[in-house]
């Protein structure tokens, strides 16, 4: 379709929209990646908390066994 716009201008408009589309896609990808990073950090924190709990329980068990 021409819409009365010269071919050269149509090409520039197409390129501009293409660049805009690419930029929006990159922003979206980065947002998703950021959320994944946040989820990974949260999971790592939960693992550390569980490791600490296991250590505490193990220490309690050892103390209990010594008192028996």
C-alpha positions as CSV (number, residue, x, y, z in Angstrom):
1,X,0.0,0.0,0.0
2,X,1.2,3.4,-0.8
3,X,-1.0,5.8,1.2
4,X,0.4,8.7,-0.8
5,X,3.8,8.3,1.0
6,X,6.9,8.2,-1.2
7,X,8.7,4.9,-1.3
8,X,11.8,6.2,0.4
9,X,9.7,7.5,3.4
10,X,7.8,4.2,3.5
11,X,11.1,2.3,3.8
12,X,12.2,4.6,6.7
13,X,8.9,4.2,8.4
14,X,9.2,0.4,8.1
15,X,12.7,0.5,9.5
16,X,11.6,2.8,12.4
17,X,8.8,0.4,13.3
18,X,11.1,-2.6,13.0
19,X,13.6,-0.9,15.3
20,X,10.8,0.0,17.8
21,X,9.6,-3.6,17.7
22,X,13.1,-4.9,18.4
23,X,13.6,-2.5,21.3
24,X,10.2,-3.5,22.8
25,X,11.2,-7.2,22.5
26,X,14.5,-6.6,24.2
27,X,12.8,-4.7,27.0
28,X,10.3,-7.5,27.5
29,X,13.1,-10.2,27.4
30,X,15.1,-8.2,30.0
31,X,12.0,-7.9,32.3
32,X,11.5,-11.7,32.1
33,X,15.2,-12.3,32.7
34,X,15.1,-10.0,35.8
35,X,12.2,-11.9,37.2
36,X,14.0,-15.1,36.7
37,X,17.1,-13.7,38.5
38,X,14.8,-12.6,41.4
39,X,13.3,-16.1,41.5
40,X,16.7,-17.7,41.5
41,X,17.9,-15.4,44.3
42,X,14.8,-16.3,46.3
43,X,15.3,-20.0,45.8
44,X,19.0,-19.6,46.8
45,X,17.9,-17.9,50.0
46,X,15.4,-20.6,50.8
47,X,18.2,-23.2,50.3
48,X,20.5,-21.3,52.6
49,X,17.7,-21.1,55.2
50,X,17.1,-24.8,54.9
51,X,20.8,-25.6,55.3
52,X,20.9,-23.4,58.4
53,X,17.9,-25.3,59.8
54,X,19.6,-28.6,59.1
55,X,22.7,-27.5,60.9
56,X,20.7,-26.3,63.9
57,X,18.8,-29.6,64.1
58,X,22.0,-31.5,63.8
59,X,23.6,-29.6,66.6
60,X,20.5,-30.1,68.7
61,X,20.6,-33.8,68.0
62,X,24.2,-34.0,69.0
63,X,23.6,-32.2,72.2
64,X,20.6,-34.4,73.0
65,X,22.7,-37.6,72.3
66,X,25.4,-36.3,74.7
67,X,22.9,-35.8,77.4
68,X,21.5,-39.3,77.2
